[in-house]
Amino acid sequence: THVVVAYYAQTEGTLHLARWLRGDSPSGASFSDTVLDASSTDVGESVGLAIDGNDTIYLAYIDRINKTLRGAMVFSNWSAQTGTIAGGADGVVVGDYCDIALNHAVPADKVAVVYQAISGPGAPSQYPTIFTGAAGPLPAANPGSYNLAFVKGAATAPQQANLGRYCSAAYDNFGNLHIAYF
């Protein structure tokens, strides 16, 4: 049995993955901490985590320097793949308040990432965004297999400033995606 914690190390500006393993050591347990992504000087904040039935860990998080939503997959042997999921163009800040969800198949065959996107210099509009696709390689390694949808509400100007914050995603037992956001 193990516990996995993903966290943003603010002083380093990096994403860490820590695991607590119960084992046969004299103390009964061991702890390890690994830098998972140090691709820029401010990467890993707003991290969402999901684990499938094969113990593959899926993460989504923001790279504030490059204004991108990043993702990582950590396999059961603790090898990892990281890459950019979306953003970084046309002044759009992508990835804040993100969450990641997997369906209940073993192994998972659907992944969804929900996050806040902020567009346009000067007069930003904010909206929750859903990024869905087949579970497996990240988009950079699997082009064309992901879909992007923007969820826009009938928000008034004062409400628009916060639209899309605190996103949460979950699949039900029938494979339907459900999202909630502020």
Secondary structure, DSSP 8 states (H G I E B T S, - for coil): -EEEEEEEETTTTEEEEEEEEE-SSTTSEEEEEEEEE-SSSSEEEEEEEEE-TT--EEEEEEETTTTEEEEEEE-TTS-EEEEEEEE-STT-EEEEEEEEEE-SSSS---EEEEEEEEE-SSS-EEEEEEEEE-SSS-GGGSTT-EEEEE------HHHHTTTT-S-EEEE-TTS-EEEE--
